Amino acid sequence: MKEYIKIMDQLLGIGSKEPNSDQKTTYYKAFYQMLNEEGFTIAAQEYMYKGFKYIKMRPFKAYFNRNDDSGKEELLNQLFKSDYLKTEKLKFFSILINLLALFISGNVGIRYCKAVTREIPRYCYNKEGKIFGNANGLIMNNFYSDLPAIPNNYEFEKLFENEQVKAQFEELLTDSIVYASSAKKLTSRQKDAVERVREWISRPKIQTQKDKTEEHLHLTGNDQTNAFSQDIAKVSHVESDRSDASRGQDNNVVKESTVLDPKTLKEDTHSAEGKENSPEENLSADKKNTEFLNLLLHRINRLHSLVEKSNENTITLTRSQQAYVDSMKSAVDMVKANSDLIRQRNIELTEETRNLKKKIDDLRSQLVDKEEEVNSLNALLEVSSKEGDLKFKGEILKLTEKLRFEYQDYMSAKNIPMSIDLGENMRGQLGDIFTILMKAGLDIDI
């Protein structure tokens, strides 16, 4: 037997006792060595399953990172198709949710996270389509405990291959967040992770490079309004200058105050006091003004788009918050309804208990009465028995006295030779004996 197998067997033999950090490290090294030498075999799956409390999915994730893309996909397929690991549904759910936390925090790639999220809902819902009651506790211990960070490029929406999986997973995490708000024994690591996931779910979509480039050209908030006003003022100046130039007023000079935005346009307009602009210069100014107006129009459209986008995000966030409030209200109403039901049931049980106690007291009272009656009857029976014995003994004494004389006659004639006269006497005496017995109550007459 290989050394790493012996080490894992020895640690597994400890039983249900919570392992310490040294034992976890030892099991991790032994199992990781097994993966490197044998691969993710059925035997490795068994040691991962049995030793989950020691290592969770950390060595699997480390072994996963050593593979190329095809190797990683094959490894996940082996995991998802393992009949041995899926023996216990919620245990496999713990395996998947822990692996997802390690994948996210380790930034292994959204495509692999998406493969895991596809599998998770299959193992946390019962036949009625409801989340298992102890799923939240498993999420606390196997997801939040191993989620120290969420990369900024991991958008929540991108982790799911369709809206149905996203809705199921969002329900799962939202339910766990509600559970965490009332849970008493959470570590600081778990609390931080819960808050991190809460922000992650509501985190706005990450802007693309195109969005960032366009937004770089624009200001936000109050600055947008000020810039917009300044641009309108500039347009007014330009239009006034253009009008003056066409009528030949003010020496047809384009003044320095009408210079266009230096960030977007170059200044080709030259002014010379007392000198008229040529037609080419006027055309160049018109072209520049047109370009400026187009740019300003683009900014206005972009600002309008940003406002609409902001409104959409606000509406979406409001709806999400309202949905969360509605779910919390529904939960509160459910708790209240259950509390009223429990309170009413407690009242009924209290009344039933009171009635049963009264019946028990009545039965005990009856039992005492019956015991006293039985004791009286036993005493009477005992007296009657004693009287009967005395009466019987008295009758025996009387009978004994009556037979005593007959017995004496018999004893006196016992040794006398038998004769006719003695036989007659004996017959007469025997008749007297039977007469005495019959008078005493013995029914021997045929």
C-alpha positions in Angstrom: 0.0 0.0 0.0 1.3 3.4 -0.9 2.3 5.8 1.8 -0.2 8.5 1.0 -3.0 6.0 1.1 -1.9 4.9 4.6 -1.8 8.5 5.7 -5.3 9.2 4.5 -6.7 6.0 5.9 -5.1 6.8 9.3 -6.7 10.3 9.4 -10.1 9.0 8.2 -10.0 6.5 11.1 -10.2 9.4 13.6 -13.9 9.5 13.1 -16.3 12.4 13.4 -13.9 14.6 15.4 -13.1 18.0 13.8 -9.6 17.8 12.3 -7.0 20.4 13.3 -4.9 22.5 10.9 -2.0 20.0 10.9 -4.2 17.1 10.1 -5.9 19.1 7.2 -2.5 20.0 5.8 -1.3 16.4 6.0 -4.4 15.0 4.3 -4.1 17.8 1.6 -0.6 16.8 0.7 -1.4 13.1 0.6 -4.4 13.5 -1.6 -2.7 16.0 -3.9 0.1 13.5 -4.3 -2.5 10.8 -5.2 -4.0 13.1 -7.8 -0.6 13.8 -9.4 0.4 10.1 -9.5 -3.0 8.4 -10.3 -5.2 11.2 -11.7 -8.9 11.8 -10.7 -9.7 8.1 -10.5 -12.7 6.4 -8.7 -10.3 5.8 -5.8 -9.4 9.5 -5.7 -13.0 10.4 -5.8 -13.7 8.2 -2.8 -10.9 9.8 -0.8 -12.0 13.3 -1.8 -15.6 12.4 -0.8 -14.7 10.9 2.6 -12.0 13.5 3.4 -14.1 16.5 2.4 -14.0 17.9 5.9 -10.1 17.9 5.7 -9.5 19.4 2.3 -12.8 20.5 0.7 -12.0 21.1 -3.0 -8.7 22.9 -2.6 -6.4 20.1 -3.9 -8.8 19.4 -6.8 -8.6 23.1 -7.8 -4.8 23.1 -7.5 -4.7 19.9 -9.7 -7.2 21.5 -12.1 -4.9 24.5 -12.6 -2.1 22.3 -13.7 -4.0 21.0 -16.7 -4.5 22.6 -20.1 -7.9 23.7 -21.4 -8.8 20.2 -22.7 -7.6 18.6 -19.5 -9.6 21.0 -17.4 -12.8 20.2 -19.4 -12.2 16.5 -19.1 -11.6 16.8 -15.3 -14.9 18.7 -14.9 -16.7 16.1 -16.9 -15.3 13.4 -14.7 -16.5 15.3 -11.7 -20.0 16.0 -13.0 -20.6 12.4 -14.2 -19.3 10.7 -11.1 -22.0 8.3 -9.8 -20.0 7.8 -6.6 -19.9 11.5 -5.7 -23.6 11.9 -6.5 -24.6 9.2 -4.0 -25.6 11.8 -1.5 -27.3 14.8 -3.2 -26.5 17.5 -0.7 -22.9 16.3 -0.2 -22.4 16.7 -3.9 -24.0 20.2 -3.7 -21.4 21.1 -1.0 -18.7 19.9 -3.3 -19.9 22.0 -6.2 -20.6 25.2 -4.2 -17.2 25.0 -2.6 -15.5 24.5 -6.0 -17.4 27.5 -7.4 -16.1 29.7 -4.5 -12.5 28.5 -5.2 -12.9 29.1 -8.9 -14.2 32.6 -8.5 -11.7 33.7 -5.8 -8.9 32.0 -7.8 -9.9 33.7 -11.1 -9.7 30.4 -13.0 -11.9 31.6 -15.8 -15.6 32.5 -16.3 -16.2 29.6 -18.7 -15.3 27.0 -15.9 -17.4 28.9 -13.3 -20.3 28.8 -15.8 -19.9 25.0 -16.1 -20.2 24.6 -12.3 -23.2 27.0 -11.9 -25.0 24.9 -14.6 -24.8 21.9 -12.3 -25.5 23.4 -8.9 -29.3 23.9 -9.1 -29.8 20.2 -9.9 -28.7 19.3 -6.4 -30.2 21.9 -4.1 -33.9 21.7 -5.1 -36.3 19.0 -4.0 -39.0 17.3 -6.1 -41.4 20.2 -5.2 -39.0 22.7 -6.7 -38.0 24.2 -3.3 -34.6 24.7 -1.9 -33.5 22.1 0.7 -33.9 23.4 4.2 -30.2 22.9 5.2 -28.8 24.3 1.9 -28.2 27.7 3.5 -26.0 26.1 6.2 -24.0 24.3 3.6 -23.6 27.5 1.6 -22.3 29.3 4.7 -19.7 26.6 5.4 -18.6 25.8 1.8 -19.2 28.9 -0.2 -18.8 32.0 1.9 -16.0 30.5 4.0 -13.9 30.1 0.9 -14.7 33.4 -0.9 -12.1 35.9 0.2 -12.5 38.0 -3.0 -14.5 38.4 -6.2 -12.5 39.7 -9.2 -13.8 42.9 -10.7 -14.1 41.3 -14.2 -16.4 38.6 -12.9 -19.8 40.1 -13.7 -22.6 38.2 -12.0 -24.6 37.8 -15.2 -21.7 36.2 -17.1 -21.5 33.2 -14.8 -24.6 31.5 -16.2 -25.4 30.0 -19.6 -29.1 31.1 -19.5 -31.6 33.2 -17.6 -33.1 30.2 -15.9 -29.9 29.1 -14.3 -29.2 32.7 -13.3 -32.6 33.1 -11.7 -32.2 29.8 -9.8 -28.7 30.8 -8.5 -29.8 34.3 -7.7 -32.7 32.8 -5.6 -30.2 30.5 -3.9 -27.8 33.3 -3.0 -30.6 35.8 -2.0 -32.1 33.1 0.3 -28.7 32.6 1.9 -28.2 36.3 2.4 -31.6 36.5 4.2 -30.6 33.5 6.3 -27.2 35.1 7.2 -29.0 38.2 8.5 -30.4 36.2 11.4 -27.7 33.5 11.8 -25.9 33.7 15.1 -22.7 31.7 14.6 -21.1 33.3 11.6 -17.4 34.0 11.4 -16.1 37.4 10.3 -14.9 35.8 7.1 -18.4 34.5 6.3 -20.0 37.9 7.2 -17.5 39.7 4.9 -18.2 37.3 2.1 -22.0 37.6 2.5 -21.7 41.4 2.2 -19.4 40.9 -0.8 -21.9 38.7 -2.6 -24.7 41.1 -1.8 -22.8 43.9 -3.5 -21.7 41.6 -6.3 -25.3 40.7 -7.2 -26.3 44.3 -7.5 -23.0 45.5 -9.1 -23.7 47.4 -12.3 -22.5 46.0 -15.6 -18.8 46.6 -16.4 -18.3 49.1 -19.2 -16.6 48.0 -22.4 -13.5 49.8 -23.7 -15.8 51.5 -26.3 -18.0 52.8 -23.5 -15.0 54.1 -21.6 -13.6 55.9 -24.6 -16.9 57.6 -25.4 -17.5 58.6 -21.8 -14.0 60.1 -21.7 -15.3 62.7 -24.1 -18.1 63.7 -21.7 -18.5 65.0 -18.2 -21.0 63.7 -15.7 -23.5 65.1 -13.3 -23.5 68.9 -12.9 -20.4 69.2 -15.0 -22.4 67.9 -17.9 -25.0 70.7 -17.5 -22.3 73.3 -17.1 -20.4 72.1 -20.2 -23.7 72.0 -22.1 -24.4 75.6 -21.2 -20.9 76.7 -22.2 -21.2 74.9 -25.5 -24.5 76.6 -26.3 -22.9 80.0 -25.4 -20.0 79.2 -27.8 -22.4 78.3 -30.6 -24.2 81.7 -30.1 -20.9 83.5 -30.4 -19.9 81.6 -33.5 -23.3 82.2 -35.2 -23.1 85.9 -34.4 -19.6 86.1 -35.9 -20.7 84.2 -39.0 -23.5 86.6 -39.5 -21.2 89.6 -39.1 -18.7 88.2 -41.5 -21.3 87.6 -44.2 -22.6 91.2 -43.9 -19.1 92.7 -43.8 -19.7 94.3 -40.4 -17.0 94.9 -37.8 -14.3 94.6 -40.4 -15.4 90.9 -41.1 -13.1 89.8 -38.3 -13.5 86.5 -36.5 -12.6 87.6 -33.0 -10.3 85.6 -30.7 -13.2 85.1 -28.3 -14.9 82.8 -30.9 -12.1 80.3 -31.1 -13.5 76.7 -31.0 -12.7 74.1 -28.5 -8.9 73.5 -28.8 -9.3 69.8 -27.8 -11.4 69.0 -31.0 -10.6 71.7 -33.5 -7.5 73.6 -34.7 -7.6 77.3 -35.0 -7.1 78.2 -38.7 -8.9 81.6 -38.5 -6.5 84.5 -38.6 -7.5 88.0 -37.7 -5.9 91.1 -39.0 -7.2 94.5 -37.9 -8.7 96.4 -40.8 -8.3 93.4 -43.2 -11.3 91.5 -44.7 -11.4 87.7 -44.7 -11.1 85.9 -48.0 -13.9 83.5 -49.2 -11.7 80.6 -48.5 -11.2 81.7 -44.9 -15.0 82.2 -44.5 -15.5 78.6 -45.9 -12.9 77.2 -43.5 -14.7 79.0 -40.6 -18.1 77.6 -41.8 -16.6 74.1 -41.9 -15.1 74.4 -38.5 -18.4 75.7 -37.1 -20.3 72.8 -38.7 -17.8 70.3 -37.2 -18.2 71.9 -33.9 -22.0 71.8 -34.1 -21.8 68.1 -35.1 -19.6 67.4 -32.2 -21.9 69.3 -29.9 -24.9 67.3 -31.2 -23.0 64.1 -30.6 -22.4 65.2 -27.0 -26.0 66.0 -26.6 -27.1 62.6 -27.9 -24.5 60.9 -25.7 -25.7 62.8 -22.7 -29.3 61.8 -23.5 -28.2 58.2 -23.9 -26.4 58.4 -20.5 -29.5 59.8 -18.9 -31.7 57.1 -20.4 -29.2 54.4 -19.3 -29.1 55.9 -15.9 -32.8 55.9 -15.7 -32.9 52.2 -16.9 -30.3 51.2 -14.3 -32.3 53.1 -11.6 -35.5 51.4 -12.7 -33.8 48.0 -12.7 -32.3 48.7 -9.3 -35.6 49.9 -7.9 -37.3 46.8 -9.2 -34.7 44.6 -7.7 -34.9 46.4 -4.4 -38.7 46.3 -4.6 -38.5 42.5 -5.3 -36.2 42.1 -2.4 -38.5 44.1 -0.1 -41.5 42.1 -1.4 -39.7 38.9 -0.7 -38.7 40.1 2.8 -42.3 41.2 3.4 -43.6 37.9 2.2 -41.1 36.1 4.6 -42.2 38.3 7.5 -45.9 37.7 6.7 -45.2 34.0 6.5 -43.4 34.1 9.9 -46.2 36.1 11.4 -48.8 33.7 10.0 -46.8 30.7 11.3 -46.4 32.5 14.6 -50.2 33.0 14.9 -50.8 29.4 13.9 -48.2 28.2 16.5 -49.7 30.5 19.2 -53.2 29.1 18.5 -51.9 25.5 18.5 -50.1 26.2 21.8 -53.4 27.4 23.3 -55.2 24.3 22.0 -52.5 22.0 23.4 -52.6 23.8 26.7 -56.3 23.3 27.0 -55.9 19.6 25.9 -53.2 19.2 28.5 -55.4 20.7 31.2 -58.3 18.4 30.3 -56.0 15.3 30.3 -54.6 16.3 33.6 -58.1 16.6 35.1 -59.0 13.1 33.7 -55.8 11.7 35.2 -56.7 13.3 38.6 -60.2 11.8 38.4 -58.8 8.4 37.5 -56.4 8.6 40.4 -59.2 9.4 42.8 -61.2 6.5 41.5 -58.2 4.3 41.8 -57.8 5.3 45.5 -61.5 4.6 46.1 -61.2 1.2 44.5 -58.1 0.4 46.5 -60.0 1.2 49.7 -62.9 -0.9 48.6 -60.6 -3.8 47.8 -58.9 -3.5 51.1 -62.3 -3.5 52.9 -63.4 -6.6 51.0 -60.1 -8.3 51.8 -60.6 -7.5 55.4 -64.1 -8.8 55.4 -63.0 -11.9 53.5 -60.3 -12.5 56.1 -62.8 -12.2 58.9 -65.3 -14.4 57.1 -62.5 -16.9 56.5 -61.6 -16.9 60.2 -65.2 -17.3 61.3 -65.6 -20.2 58.8 -62.5 -21.9 60.1 -63.8 -21.6 63.7 -67.2 -22.9 62.8 -65.7 -25.8 60.8 -63.4 -26.7 63.7 -66.4 -26.6 66.1 -68.4 -28.9 63.9 -65.4 -31.3 63.7 -65.2 -31.3 67.5 -68.9 -32.1 67.9 -68.6 -34.9 65.4 -65.5 -36.2 67.1 -67.3 -36.4 70.5 -70.2 -38.2 68.9 -67.9 -40.8 67.3 -65.7 -41.2 70.3 -68.0 -43.7 72.0 -68.4 -45.8 68.9 -64.7 -45.8 68.5 -64.2 -46.9 72.1 -66.6 -49.9 71.5 -64.8 -50.8 68.4 -61.4 -50.8 70.1 -62.7 -52.9 73.0 -64.1 -55.6 70.6 -61.1 -55.5 68.3 -59.4 -58.5 69.8 -62.5 -60.6 70.6 -63.0 -63.5 68.2 -65.7 -62.9 65.7 -69.1 -64.4 66.4 -72.6 -63.9 65.2 -73.5 -61.7 68.1 -70.3 -59.6 67.7 -71.1 -59.2 64.0 -74.6 -58.0 64.8 -73.2 -55.6 67.3 -70.6 -54.3 64.8 -73.3 -53.9 62.2 -75.5 -51.9 64.5 -72.5 -49.8 65.6 -71.6 -49.1 61.9 -75.1 -48.0 61.2 -74.9 -45.6 64.2 -71.7 -44.1 62.8 -73.3 -43.5 59.4 -76.3 -41.9 61.1 -74.1 -39.6 63.0 -72.2 -38.6 59.8 -75.4 -38.0 57.9 -76.7 -35.7 60.6 -73.4 -33.8 60.5 -74.2 -33.0 56.8 -72.5 -35.8 54.8 -74.8 -36.9 52.1 -74.0 -40.6 51.7 -77.4 -42.0 51.2 -77.8 -43.8 47.9 
